Amino acid sequence: MNHLAEIESLLYVAGDEGIALAQIAQLIHLDEPAVRQLLEKLANRYRGNTESGLNLIQAEDIYKLVRQIARNNLNEFNDVN
């Protein structure tokens, strides 16, 4: 499994709680800057896919997957940039 798939799986399992950048890095054995770059790539993939119902958001260093519709209702989270 590639790193993007691993991250996506971790985000899915984390559910509504989300998952910390540091925890992702520890679980997939990469440093935080590399994980942050992969998270940005994943966010761009969701953003660029009009057929996807998912979006990646973050608050501080917590990341979570949400439905596109739910994203508009989460004021404390921001799109990953």
Secondary structure by P-SEA (a helix, b strand, c coil): ccaaaaaaaaaaaaccccccaaaaaaaacccaaaaaaaaaaaaaaaaacccccbbbbbcccbbbbbccccccccccccccc
